[in-house]
Amino acid sequence: MRISPKPADTYPWYLQPFFWNQRRKYGAVLGSARLWARTPKVFLGVAFLYGMIDRRNSPLPPVLRSLITVRVSQLNGCRFCVDINSATLLKRGVAVGKVEALDAWQQSDLFSESERVALEYAEAVTLRSEAIEERLMERLKEHFEDDAIIELTALIAFQNLSSKFNSALGVPPQGFCRIPPREK
């Protein structure tokens, strides 16, 4: 990492429940969280925002949310995010082959039409958000209600924030997902 995180037990008491939950869920405090927590108020804001986006009653199915987070992470070159989000995608029941095909989803028949349009939108927002074409929005509306499109856009924006933060600071993967890279 380009900036060293402090030991987890040196952060304010009110962040300790977050770290406890990460130890319970992942077996360790996330390196990314230890960096965000260097500015505790920013960490709380990011944690709260993520909790609101990745909640059980989201209008977006959990698998779709994970597909989007992995793809945005791939586009931004965040190895940590690809690692943790791919592990979540597998836990949500997606086959390994589909996870492996995500970086070339356009050439794969493993993705549904709604997943395809959401992935296309995620790529457009990530790579050229000022150039979202009306036809793409029309296609999104064929599969998603307006509120779901708002949440999808928020998820993509959040994952861009997270993956760009982690990538810029060199947060390494923590070994959550052990899928070997595909030969190209």
TAWO-V5531 format. One record per run of one state. SS is the DSSP state (@ for helix, = for strand, . for the rest). FROM is the first residue (numbers start at 1). TO is the last residue. Records with the same first field share a line. If there is no record, write none. Layout:
SS->FROM-TO + FROM-TO
This chain:
.->1-7 + 11-12 + 27-30 + 37-39 + 54-61 + 76-78 + 92-95 + 108-112 + 132-133 + 144-145 + 169-184
@->8-10 + 13-26 + 31-36 + 40-53 + 62-75 + 79-91 + 96-107 + 113-131 + 134-143 + 146-168
